Amino acid sequence: MIKRNEFIQHEIWMLSTFGAFQRANIYKDGVTETERKQFRTKLRRYIEDSLIIQYVDDVTEENHIQNIIALSEYTREFSSILKQGRMNIGISQKLLNLYLKYLWCLEKISTPPHFPVDSIIQKKLKVPNAIPWTKMTTKEEYLRVIQVAKHLLLSKPYSSIAELELNLFERN
């Protein structure tokens, strides 16, 4: 059972980093695959050891936002390989929220406070003047999308915005 669990954890980490990094162009020119792999390994360790454990029980929205900011700040340690000197709020939220979404769907954690914000969900939510998630640098830009989802949730039969997003995603 341990090997199966390790395998699944590894796979969802790969899917999460692929989803968060594929369009973000986060690395400086000339960064080697070895450096990228070391970064992803340390990033995973930080997320799993410092952040994910909090989500076994319900996490407040404010705590979740602080975790996104903490993740962004943590990546400053890798400024020598990251284009912007760190992962911005948009990339950080995408990585953390996507990883949480997978864990939630596997019933490893309780319902996350938010969902992965990207261009697809912004279109489905009809977010006015949407900012590309790869360019989000402030929590306010990110929270604009969350507020639109919360407003839409009032007219939908879902218990959370994470469930709302999952339903919208499934129709894709």
N, C-alpha and C positions, 0 to 999 in steps of 0.2 A: 504493500500500500504506500510506503514511503516513496518508492521510486516513481509510482504513478503520480503522486502529489507533486513531487519535484518536477516531473515532466510537464504537468499542467501549469505549474507556476512559471516555469521557464517559457512555455509557449505564450501565455498571456502577457508576460513581460515583453517578449519579442513583438507580439502584435501591438502592444501599447507603445513601445518606442517607435515602431514603424509608423503607426498612425500619427504620432506626435512629431516625428522628425522628417517624414517623407517630403513634405512641401515647405518645411521651415528653413531649410538651408542654414543650419545652425553652426556648422564648422567653418573655421578659417581655411583658406587655401593651403594645401600642403600638409594637412593633418593626416597622419597615417592611420590605417585601419587598426593597428595596435593601440594607438592613443584613443581612438574612438571606442574600442572595446573596453579599455580600462575605465574610461569615463562612464560608459553605460553600466559596468559592473559596480562601480562606486555609487553611482546614482541609484541603482536598484537597492543596494545595501542600505543607503540612507532612507529611501522611501519605505522599505520593509521594516527597518529597525526603529525608525523615528516617527513615521506617519501612519502606516497601515494599521498598526496595533490599536490606534485610537478609534478606528472605524468598526471594530467588533461590536461595539454598542453604538447607539445613536450619537452623532457628532453635530454640534450646533453649526449653523451656517457661518457664524463669526469665526468659530474655530477652524472650519474648513477653509475659509478665505485666508486666515492666518497661515494655514498649512501650505496653500498655494504660494503665498508670498515667501514663506520660509524655504520652500523648494527653489524658487527663483534665486533667493539670496544664497542658498547653499551652492548653487552652480557658479557663483563668482570665483570659487576655488579653482575653477577650470578656465579662467579667462584667457589663458595662453592658447587654448584651442577653440574657444567659442567666438563666433563672429561679433556678437554684441557684448562680449565680455561675460555673458551669462545667458540663461534662458529667460526670455521675457515672461510676463504674466500669461499671455495667450498660450505660449508653448508649454509653460509649467502647468496651467490648468488642464490643457488637453491631455498631457501625460498622466497626471494624477487622476483626473476624472475618468479617463478611459480605463486605467488600471482598476479603479474602484468599480466601474461598471461591470467589468469582467468578473471580479470577485463577488459582487452582489448577485450577478446572474448565476454564479456557481454556489450561491447561498453560503459564502464564507464570511460575509459581513452583512450588517444591516443596511437598509436603504441609504445610499449616499445623499447628501443634501442637494447636490447639483448633478449635472451631466456634462459630457464632453461638448464644449462649444466649438463648432467649426462652421464653415460656410454653408454646408448642407442644412444643418438644423436652423441656422439663421434664416435661410430662404423659406424653410417650412414654417417657421414661426412668423415670417414676414416682419423681421426686425427692420425698422426704418433706419436708413443711413448706416447700414451694417459696416463694421470695421473687420477686415480680414483677421481671423484669430491669430495668425502668425505675426500680426503687427500690433496686437494689444499690449500696451505697456503699463496700463493702470488698472487697478481693481474696479474702478468706475466704468471703464469701457466693457469689461467682462460682465459686471453686474447689470448693465443695461439689458443684455440678452436674457439674463436670469429673471429680471423683472418682467419682461415680455412673456416669458414662459409662465411665471406665476400668475400673471393676469389671465392668460389663456386657460390655465388650470381651473380657474373659477367656473368656467363654462363646460368643463369636461369631467367625465366620471373616473378620474384617476386620483390615487391617494398622495401622489408626490410628483414633482416635476421630473424626477428621474424616470418614473413610470410613464409619464406623458411622452418624454423623449424616446423611450424604448418603443412605444407604440408608433410614434411618427417614423422612427428608424425602420421598423419592420415593414412599413408600407413602401419603403424606398425601392 
